[in-house]
Amino acid sequence: MPRTTVLESPGCPPLRALTTDILGLVKVVEARTNPAGAAKVVETWGEPDASRAIVAASLADRAADPVLAVARKNGVVELLNPLNGDALAAVKTVGPASDDGSAEGDPLVTLHLFTRQASDSMLGTFIACTDKGKASIRSIMKENAASGSDAGPSTTWDVCSGGVQFCSVDHGESYAMFGGKGIEVNLWDIASCSKTWSAKSPRANSLGIFTRPWFTAGTFLCKDDHRKIVACTNNHQVRLYDTSLQRRPAISVDFREAPIKAVAADPNGHDVYIGTGTGDLASFDMRTGKLLGCYIGKCSGSIRSIIRHPELPLIASCGLDSYLRIWDTNTRQLLSAVFLKQHLTTVVIDSHFSVEAPVETNSKQPEFLVEAEAEVRKEKKSKTIEEDEAEAEVQLEKKKKKKKESKTVEEDVAEVRKEKKKKSRTTEEDEERDSDEMCTTKRRKSGERSKCMKKSKKQHVA
């Protein structure tokens, strides 16, 4: 049986999230009620097409000119406007393509869109990697966005021979981390496209068995320090690496028995959130490797993406159960869940979303408009005063009626009480009379008996 929630969700604060699925759709989910409300699907962008499924997505979360990048199954990277869904550019990435236009031979696996902009004329720069380990960095100019041609620095290099499953970029966007099936975690300098560090497999166990590396997710632990990284394995392990000290993991923790599919770091610099292939969601303190808590019994499918809100204490998760779920990181409580019909691949959060109404600017108006507005306001005030007076009169009449009704009720009650008193008095008098009659009859009978007794005694004596 699937593990689902029984209690109703209390709702989440104002939030805007974008999800991608296996049919190539981008769905916008918003919660507009303040302070808390249910999240709902607001918009759906694109047409359902399995050949254009979205395998990865990245959001350049900027206050001005934000951009959403999506990597599709056919090897095309599209740049979209996350506010209205308009297509800004489309670029064909590296990798051999088949005749039907798909890139099944070497599909895209990872994608990251850089937040920083080199110049105002630059639309965006992204780094992408294929399954066979071919990484590329491409920049798109606003002038060439319509034609789909790239401009500026564009480089490609080989990360490994094959089997890449994840890529993560640090907060400063200077280093990239790669890992996958049969590939140890390795760190690359983006500027020089050179490998700076590579992990070393743990030692064999007591039986001498050596486990083959299989990394499924990874992230940088701290914003200010790119040397501490967290990598998760298909063997349900969470590992902490310190690239400045050693190549083997400093901390390794086992969690349940299912492979870990997604991981996200907390802004505090020491907590991480992980999701497994069986729908288990948990948080760890990587300073000690301690399990902080689990979100058990609320998911029924494999979790494929986790994102932490940069300001609010919230995380969003999605996966193969087709649900987008919003969680509270303090209480580990489910705030809202939205069913989105298709298997979800990634989720991103727009941190600059706000439900506040825009401030209107004061503009100069002609005098006659001002006078007309003043007259309208006076009329409204007079109408409201008249309505208030009428309401006051109606209320006074109601109060008078209520007083009269209360008086009549009191009089009726008093009359009823008087009648009851009279009835009680009459009954008491009747009882006294009956008692007196009874007493007189008894006295008469006793006198006759005494006379008869006296006569019988006299006769007896005679």
N, C-alpha and C positions, 0 to 999 in steps of 0.2 A: 504494500500500500504506500502511496506517496505521502511524504511528511509535509503536512500543510498546517497553517495557523488556524486556531479556533477563535481567538480573541479578535475583536475589531481593531483596526489600525487607528491610532489617534490622529494621524495626519502629519504632514511635514511643513516646515516654513517655506516661504517663497523660494522657488527653485526652478531652474530650467536645465533639462538634460536632453542630449541627442543620442539616439541609439541607431545601430546599423544591424542588418540581418542578412540571411543567406539568399534572399531574393533581390538584393540590391536596393532596398528601401532605406531611407533615412526618416526616422520618426522623431518628432519633437514632443517632449513631455514637459508640462508646466504645472506648477502649483502656485496659484495666485492668492489664495486666502491668507490673510495675516491675522494672528500669528501662526496658525496651523490649519492645514486643509488637505483634501485629497488631491493627488496628482492625476492629471488627465492628458490624453493624447490631443494635441492641438493641431498639428499639421503632419502630413506625410508627403515626402518628396520622392519623386522617381516613379518608374513603372516596374512591376514585378518581372524579373528576368533572372533565372537561375544561372545563366552564363555570365552575368554581370554581378555576381554575388560579391559583397564587400567582405574582405578578409581582415582588414585593419583600417583604423581611422585615427586621426590626430587633430587636435584643435589648437590653433595659435590664439590663446585666450588673452587678447589685448583689448584695452578700453576703446581704442580707435582702430578701425579696419581689421576686425577679426576675420580669420580664414579657417575653413574646415577642409582637411585633406582626407580623401578616402582612396584606398587601394582596392581595385577590383580583381576578380578572378582572371579576367582576360589580359591582365598585365598593364592596365591603364590606371594612372593616378589622376584623379580629378580634384580640382580646387573649387570649393563652393562657398557661397556667402552664408554663414550660419544664422543670419537674421531673417532671410527670406528664401533661402534655398536656390538662388540663382547660380548657374554654372559660370565660373570665372575662367577656368582653363582646364585642359586635358592633355596629358603627356604620356607617351608610350615609354615604358621603362625598359631596362635591359632584359635579356632573356630571349631565347628562340621562341618564335610564335609559329603555330601550325597554320594550315591553309584556311581553316574556318575562323581564324581570328582569335582563338583562345591561346592561353599560355600554359597549357597543362604540362608541357615538358619541363618548364622551370617557372612555376607560379610565384607570385609575390607572397611574402610571408609577414614582413614587418614594415612599418612606416612610422616616421616621426617628422612632424612639421616644426621647423624652428620658429620660436616666438620672436626673437630679435630680427630686426630688419636692417640690412646693410645700407639701404638708401630708400628714399621715398618712391622712386620709380620701380622698386622691386616688389612684385606681388607676393612672392613667397619662395622659401628654400626648404627642401625636404631631403631626407635620407631614407632610402628604401633598400631592402635586401630580399633576394630570392631564396628559394629552398636550397639551391646548390651553392649558396654562399657568395653570390655576386652582389656586392654593395655598390650603391651609386648615390652621389649627391648632385642634385640639380636645382637650378635657380630659374625662375620664370619672371620675366619683365612684364610690366603692365602693357607695354606697347605690343608685345608679341603674344599676349594672352589669347587673343582671338584666333590666331593661326595655330597655336599649340606648340610653337617652337620654343626651345629653352635658350636662355642667354645668361651671360655671367659665368662664374666658375662652375664647371661640370666635370666631375671626376668619378672614376670607377676603380674598384679593386676587389680582390678575392679575399674573403674572410676565411673560408675553409673549403674543403672539397665537397661538402653537402650535408644536409640534415639540420639546417638552421631552423629554430623554432621561436626565438624571441630576440628582440633588440631593445635596449633601453639607453636613453641619453640623460646625462646628469643635468642638474639645475642650471649650471653655467653654460651648457651646450658646447662643451669643449671635448668631451670624451663620450665614447659609445661602447656599450657592452653587448656581446653576442654570446649565444649558447644554443645547444640543441642536442639531438640524438647522436651519441658518439663523439660529441665535441665538448671539450672543457670550456669553462667560462674564460673569456679573454677580453681584455680591455684595449681599445684603440684610441689613438689621438686623431681627432677629426681633421684638424688643420693639416697635419702631415700625412694622414692616412697610413700610419705605422702602428704596429702592435707594441704596446708598452708593458703589458703584463698578461700572464696566462696562469690559470689555476693548475694545481697538481692533484691527482686523484688521492682519496684517502687510502690509508694502509689496509691491507687485507685483514679480515676478521680472524678469530681464533681458529677457525677451520681452514684458513688459508684461501678463502674464496674472495676473489676480487670482483667488484661490481663495475660494470661498464658505465661510463658517464652518460647521463640522459637528463639534461636540464630543460625544463618546460617554461619557466618564468623567472624574471629577475628585475631588480630595481636598485637604485642608489639610495642608501639609508639616510644620508644627511644632505642638506642643500649646500652647505659650505665646504664639505669634505667629500671629494669624489673617490677617496681611497677605501671607503667602507661600502661594500656592496652586499646585497642579500640575493641569493639564488635558490630556487626551489627545484626539486628533482621529481622524476617520475616514480621514484622509490619512496615517496611520502616523507622527504626530508627537507628541512629549512636550514640553510647554511649561511653563516656570516663569514665573509672574507675581508681581511685587512691587507690591501695590496702593498702597504709600506712595510709590513712585518714578515709575512710568509706567503707561500703559495697554497698551502693546505688550509682548510677552513678553521677559523678560530673557535666557532661554536657550530654544532650540528645537532638538530633536534628532530625527532620523529613525531609525526602527527597522523594518527589513525592508520589506515591501510590503503587509502586511495591516492592516486597521483595528484599532485598539486598543480592546478592549471592557471592560477592567476595570483598576483601579489601586488600590493600597493603600500607605499611608505606613508607614515604620518608626518605632519610638519614638525612635530616635537623632536625628531631626529633619532628616535630609538625604538619606536613601535612600528610594526608592520601588520597588514591584514592579508590573509591568505584564503583562497577558495579551492576546494578539491573537486575531483571528478564525480563525487557522489552528492554534492550540494552542501557540504559542510563549510561553514565560514567561521574563522577564528582570528584572534589577535595575539601577537607575541611581543614580549619585551626582549629585544635582541641584545641588551646589555648583559642579561643573565640567561637568556633562552627560556624564560618562564612563560607559561601559557596564561594570558590574562583573562580570557573568557571565550566562550563559544556561542555562536548563534545557531543553536541546534533545533531541529524540528520545524523549520520554516521554509526550507528549499527542497525541491523535488527533482532537480536536474543538475547537470554539470555546470559549474560556474566558469565562465570564460573571460570575464573582465570585471575589474574592481577599480573604482576611482574615488579618491578622497577629496572632499571639498576643501579648497585652500583656506577658507575663513570659518565656515560653520562646522560644528562637530557632527558631520554627516559623511557617510560613504554610500555609494551606489554600486549595485552589483547586477549582473545579467548573465544569462547562460542559455542552455538548451531547453529549459522549462518554459521559455518564451515570456518570462516575467522580468520586469524591471523593479527592483526593490530598493527602497531608501531606508537606511538604518541610522540609529543614533549611536555614536561611538561611546558616549558616556554610560548609557544604560543598556546598550546592546539590544535595544528594542526595535522592532519593525515599525516604521512610521507610515509607510505607504507602499502599496504594490499595484503595478499596472500590467495587465495582460496585453501583449503586443502581437499575438497570433503566430509569428514566425520565430525560428531559432535565432537568438541574438548572438552577435559576435563581439561587439565593443560598445562602450558607453563613455561619453565625455560630458563634462559639466561646464556650463557658462557661468563663471563666477561673477560677472558684471551684470547679471540680470536683476532687475528691480521692478516692483509693481507700483512704485510711487508715480503719481501723475506729474507730467512735466510742468515746470514753472512757466507761467505765461508772462511775456514781456509787456511792460506798460508802454503803450503807444499813444501818441497825441491824437485826439479826436476833435472833429469840428464842434463849435459851440452849440449848434442846434441839436446835434446828437446828444450832447451832454444834458441840455435842457429837457429833451424828450425822455432821456433815461431818468432824470430827476422827477419829472411828472409821473412817469410810470411807477417809480418807487413810492411817491406820495399816495397814488391811488391804491397801490398794494397795501400800504400801511393803514389807510383809512378803511379799506375792506377788512383787513385783519382786525382792526379795532371794533368795527361793527359786529363782526362774527364773534369776537370775544364777549361783547356785551350781550348779544343774543344767547350765547351759551351760558353766561352768568345768570340771565333771567330764567332760562330753562332749569338750571340747577336749583335756583331759589324756589321755583314752583314745585319741583320734585321734593325738595326738603320739606316745604309746607305740607304737601300731601302725605309725606311720610309721618310728620308730626301728628296730623289729624288721624291717620290710621292707627298710630300708636296710642293716641288718647282714647279712641273708640275701643280699641282692644283692652285697654286698662279698665275702662268703665264696665265692659262686659265681664271681665274677670272679677271686678268688685261685686257686681250683681250676683254672679254665680256663687261667690263666697257668702254673701248675705243669705241667699236662698238655702245654702247648705247649713248655715247657722240656725235659721228658722226651723228647718226640718229636724235638726238635732235637738232643739229645744222641745218641740212638740213630741218627739219620741221619748224624751226624758220624762215629760209630764204624764204621758200615757203609762209609762212604766211605773211611776210613783202611784198613780191611781190604782193600777192593777195590784200593786203590792199592798195598798191600804185595804182594798176589798178583800184580798186574801186574808189579811190579818184579822179583820172584823168577823169573817166567817169562821175562822179558827177559834176566835174567842167565844163566839156563840156556842159552838159545838162543845168547847171545854166546859162552859157554864152549865149546860144541860146535863153533861155527864156527871159534874160534881153534885147537882141536885138529885139525880137518880141514885148516886152512891149514898148520899145522906138518907134517902128514903129506905133504901135496902138495909142500911145499918139499923135504923129505928125498928123496922119490922123484925129484923133478926133479934134485936134486944127484947122486943115485946114477946 
